[in-house]
């Protein structure tokens, strides 16, 4: 266990940040799953900008890598065009 006040504070901050990041990452993953399961083109097209914005925000805040966000957006766009 940490002995210094600063180390204890760092542990508290890291845990708080981890929970916060986990929430936003999980929310975005659920949105991606929901979009993928949609079989109607109109509904999927309507959802796509919101999901893309979520992914961009995660990438901007380094919760996910920027290339992962780009790959997900690309695959979702392909999925929508295929419908």
N, CA, C and O of each residue as an XYZ file, in Angstrom:
332
protein
N       0.844     -1.194      0.000
C       0.000      0.000      0.000
C       0.881      1.247      0.000
O       2.007      1.227      0.497
N       0.360      2.309     -0.554
C       1.114      3.554     -0.665
C       1.315      4.190      0.702
O       0.446      4.111      1.571
N       2.469      4.821      0.881
C       2.795      5.455      2.148
C       2.690      6.973      2.113
O       2.571      7.610      3.160
N       2.733      7.551      0.935
C       2.737      9.001      0.828
C       1.337      9.539      0.532
O       0.522      8.892     -0.126
N       1.092     10.731      1.035
C      -0.197     11.373      0.805
C      -0.470     11.533     -0.688
O      -1.588     11.305     -1.152
N       0.555     11.926     -1.431
C       0.383     12.166     -2.867
C       0.050     10.860     -3.596
O      -0.730     10.859     -4.548
N       0.642      9.756     -3.148
C       0.366      8.459     -3.773
C      -1.063      8.017     -3.478
O      -1.738      7.456     -4.341
N      -1.513      8.271     -2.268
C      -2.894      7.925     -1.903
C      -3.885      8.747     -2.731
O      -4.904      8.232     -3.190
N      -3.569     10.026     -2.912
C      -4.431     10.894     -3.714
C      -4.451     10.425     -5.164
O      -5.504     10.402     -5.800
N      -3.290     10.054     -5.682
C      -3.189      9.577     -7.062
C      -4.042      8.320     -7.247
O      -4.681      8.159     -8.287
N      -4.059      7.432     -6.256
C      -4.877      6.216     -6.315
C      -6.358      6.582     -6.374
O      -7.113      6.010     -7.160
N      -6.770      7.543     -5.535
C      -8.170      7.979     -5.542
C      -8.550      8.581     -6.892
O      -9.614      8.284     -7.436
N      -7.673      9.428     -7.426
C      -7.946     10.081     -8.700
C      -8.023      9.066     -9.841
O      -8.889      9.156    -10.711
N      -7.104      8.102     -9.823
C      -7.063      7.096    -10.881
C      -8.339      6.256    -10.875
O      -8.885      5.945    -11.933
N      -8.811      5.892     -9.691
C     -10.028      5.091     -9.579
C     -11.241      5.870    -10.086
O     -12.083      5.331    -10.805
N     -11.316      7.128     -9.705
C     -12.428      7.980    -10.134
C     -12.435      8.111    -11.659
O     -13.488      8.017    -12.291
N     -11.254      8.328    -12.244
C     -11.125      8.477    -13.687
C     -11.463      7.175    -14.411
O     -12.086      7.189    -15.473
N     -11.044      6.048    -13.826
C     -11.294      4.735    -14.422
C     -12.796      4.468    -14.528
O     -13.285      4.017    -15.563
N     -13.517      4.752    -13.446
C     -14.964      4.533    -13.432
C     -15.650      5.452    -14.440
O     -16.560      5.029    -15.154
N     -15.214      6.699    -14.495
C     -15.776      7.680    -15.433
C     -15.560      7.226    -16.870
O     -16.494      7.235    -17.672
N     -14.316      6.822    -17.203
C     -13.996      6.388    -18.563
C     -14.761      5.125    -18.927
O     -15.230      4.976    -20.055
N     -14.884      4.209    -17.954
C     -15.585      2.952    -18.189
C     -17.043      3.213    -18.566
O     -17.584      2.553    -19.453
N     -17.670      4.160    -17.902
C     -19.066      4.501    -18.173
C     -19.230      4.989    -19.611
O     -20.103      4.507    -20.332
N     -18.398      5.941    -20.031
C     -18.528      6.499    -21.370
C     -18.173      5.480    -22.453
O     -18.808      5.452    -23.507
N     -17.170      4.648    -22.203
C     -16.793      3.621    -23.175
C     -17.916      2.605    -23.330
O     -18.232      2.199    -24.448
N     -18.520      2.191    -22.224
C     -19.601      1.211    -22.262
C     -20.827      1.795    -22.976
O     -21.479      1.102    -23.757
N     -21.135      3.056    -22.710
C     -22.266      3.717    -23.352
C     -22.068      3.747    -24.872
O     -23.001      3.486    -25.631
N     -20.867      4.062    -25.297
C     -20.570      4.114    -26.730
C     -20.641      2.722    -27.348
O     -21.158      2.561    -28.453
N     -20.124      1.712    -26.644
C     -20.193      0.336    -27.150
C     -21.644     -0.101    -27.332
O     -21.983     -0.736    -28.331
N     -22.494      0.236    -26.375
C     -23.909     -0.116    -26.476
C     -24.565      0.587    -27.662
O     -25.397     -0.001    -28.353
N     -24.193      1.833    -27.894
C     -24.744      2.587    -29.026
C     -24.320      1.951    -30.350
O     -25.118      1.863    -31.283
N     -23.065      1.509    -30.428
C     -22.560      0.855    -31.641
C     -23.320     -0.448    -31.874
O     -23.725     -0.740    -33.000
N     -23.514     -1.229    -30.817
C     -24.259     -2.491    -30.941
C     -25.678     -2.245    -31.415
O     -26.195     -2.966    -32.267
N     -26.304     -1.216    -30.854
C     -27.680     -0.887    -31.220
C     -27.762     -0.504    -32.700
O     -28.685     -0.914    -33.404
N     -26.791      0.284    -33.162
C     -26.780      0.691    -34.563
C     -26.557     -0.512    -35.470
O     -27.201     -0.634    -36.512
N     -25.640     -1.406    -35.076
C     -25.365     -2.592    -35.888
C     -26.579     -3.512    -35.995
O     -26.796     -4.151    -37.024
N     -27.368     -3.571    -34.923
C     -28.524     -4.474    -34.930
C     -29.725     -3.879    -35.663
O     -30.699     -4.583    -35.933
N     -29.660     -2.604    -35.981
C     -30.757     -1.955    -36.698
C     -30.787     -2.447    -38.142
O     -29.760     -2.485    -38.820
N     -31.978     -2.820    -38.601
C     -32.101     -3.328    -39.969
C     -32.785     -2.324    -40.904
O     -32.923     -2.584    -42.099
N     -33.210     -1.186    -40.363
C     -33.843     -0.154    -41.180
C     -32.834      0.941    -41.503
O     -32.217      1.516    -40.605
N     -32.673      1.220    -42.777
C     -31.662      2.191    -43.212
C     -31.928      3.589    -42.668
O     -31.002      4.291    -42.263
N     -33.183      3.986    -42.661
C     -33.531      5.346    -42.214
C     -33.172      5.556    -40.743
O     -32.599      6.582    -40.374
N     -33.511      4.584    -39.917
C     -33.218      4.684    -38.485
C     -31.713      4.663    -38.236
O     -31.204      5.407    -37.398
N     -31.010      3.808    -38.968
C     -29.556      3.707    -38.813
C     -28.870      5.003    -39.242
O     -27.929      5.459    -38.591
N     -29.341      5.589    -40.332
C     -28.763      6.850    -40.820
C     -28.970      7.973    -39.816
O     -28.127      8.858    -39.667
N     -30.098      7.923    -39.136
C     -30.409      8.935    -38.125
C     -29.511      8.782    -36.890
O     -29.114      9.773    -36.276
N     -29.199      7.537    -36.537
C     -28.381      7.270    -35.350
C     -26.893      7.508    -35.591
O     -26.157      7.845    -34.664
N     -26.449      7.332    -36.841
C     -25.014      7.357    -37.149
C     -24.275      8.616    -36.682
O     -23.210      8.485    -36.079
N     -24.787      9.832    -36.932
C     -24.038     11.023    -36.496
C     -23.832     11.080    -34.978
O     -22.784     11.521    -34.505
N     -24.835     10.634    -34.221
C     -24.719     10.645    -32.758
C     -23.653      9.666    -32.284
O     -22.855      9.974    -31.399
N     -23.655      8.472    -32.891
C     -22.674      7.446    -32.515
C     -21.272      7.888    -32.926
O     -20.317      7.699    -32.174
N     -21.146      8.469    -34.100
C     -19.844      8.951    -34.579
C     -19.301     10.033    -33.652
O     -18.106     10.070    -33.359
N     -20.186     10.909    -33.194
C     -19.761     11.967    -32.272
C     -19.282     11.372    -30.945
O     -18.301     11.837    -30.365
N     -19.984     10.342    -30.475
C     -19.562      9.670    -29.233
C     -18.160      9.082    -29.388
O     -17.309      9.234    -28.512
N     -17.937      8.409    -30.517
C     -16.635      7.784    -30.762
C     -15.534      8.839    -30.881
O     -14.432      8.655    -30.365
N     -15.840      9.943    -31.562
C     -14.852     11.020    -31.697
C     -14.493     11.608    -30.338
O     -13.331     11.919    -30.074
N     -15.490     11.757    -29.483
C     -15.252     12.322    -28.162
C     -14.381     11.381    -27.317
O     -13.502     11.833    -26.584
N     -14.632     10.077    -27.427
C     -13.814      9.103    -26.702
C     -12.367      9.150    -27.191
O     -11.431      9.077    -26.395
N     -12.195      9.273    -28.498
C     -10.847      9.321    -29.064
C     -10.137     10.601    -28.637
O      -8.946     10.588    -28.328
N     -10.879     11.705    -28.623
C     -10.302     12.991    -28.238
C      -9.794     12.963    -26.798
O      -8.772     13.565    -26.471
N     -10.529     12.253    -25.951
C     -10.161     12.176    -24.531
C      -9.272     10.980    -24.201
O      -9.051     10.669    -23.031
N      -8.763     10.311    -25.237
C      -7.854      9.168    -25.085
C      -8.449      8.005    -24.302
O      -7.721      7.279    -23.625
N      -9.758      7.822    -24.387
C     -10.384      6.659    -23.778
C     -10.247      5.476    -24.729
O     -10.024      4.344    -24.300
N     -10.384      5.754    -26.037
C     -10.053      4.767    -27.060
C      -9.083      5.425    -28.036
O      -8.985      6.651    -28.092
N      -8.370      4.608    -28.800
C      -7.404      5.134    -29.760
C      -8.135      5.762    -30.948
O      -9.218      5.316    -31.327
N      -7.535      6.797    -31.526
C      -8.190      7.508    -32.634
C      -8.402      6.596    -33.837
O      -9.394      6.739    -34.552
N      -7.479      5.659    -34.068
C      -7.640      4.743    -35.205
C      -8.793      3.767    -34.963
O      -9.491      3.388    -35.903
N      -8.994      3.364    -33.715
C     -10.114      2.478    -33.390
C     -11.430      3.195    -33.658
O     -12.364      2.612    -34.209
N     -11.495      4.453    -33.269
C     -12.700      5.243    -33.520
C     -12.957      5.354    -35.025
O     -14.094      5.212    -35.476
N     -11.905      5.605    -35.791
C     -12.035      5.727    -37.246
C     -12.495      4.417    -37.867
O     -13.361      4.403    -38.742
N     -11.905      3.311    -37.403
C     -12.278      2.002    -37.939
C     -13.742      1.681    -37.634
O     -14.461      1.175    -38.495
N     -14.172      1.970    -36.428
C     -15.567      1.712    -36.060
C     -16.519      2.545    -36.911
O     -17.525      2.036    -37.405
N     -16.197      3.828    -37.080
C     -17.058      4.706    -37.881
C     -17.129      4.227    -39.329
O     -18.192      4.255    -39.949
N     -15.998      3.790    -39.857
C     -15.946      3.298    -41.229
C     -16.810      2.049    -41.391
O     -17.574      1.938    -42.350
N     -16.686      1.116    -40.454
C     -17.466     -0.118    -40.532
C     -18.959      0.152    -40.378
O     -19.786     -0.486    -41.030
N     -19.293      1.100    -39.516
C     -20.704      1.446    -39.339
C     -21.269      2.091    -40.611
O     -22.401      1.811    -41.007
N     -20.477      2.947    -41.240
C     -20.914      3.596    -42.478
C     -21.132      2.552    -43.582
O     -22.098      2.634    -44.340
N     -20.225      1.571    -43.663
C     -20.374      0.482    -44.631
C     -21.663     -0.294    -44.350
O     -22.408     -0.642    -45.266
N     -21.905     -0.556    -43.068
C     -23.096     -1.303    -42.669
C     -24.370     -0.562    -43.110
O     -25.306     -1.170    -43.630
N     -24.386      0.732    -42.897
C     -25.555      1.553    -43.260
C     -25.749      1.548    -44.781
O     -26.875      1.430    -45.265
N     -24.662      1.674    -45.521
C     -24.760      1.702    -46.979
C     -25.224      0.368    -47.538
O     -25.860      0.319    -48.591
N     -24.908     -0.711    -46.837
C     -25.300     -2.046    -47.279
C     -26.806     -2.296    -47.095
O     -27.406     -3.101    -47.807
N     -27.401     -1.588    -46.123
C     -28.829     -1.827    -45.837
C     -29.726     -1.445    -47.013
O     -30.946     -1.585    -46.929
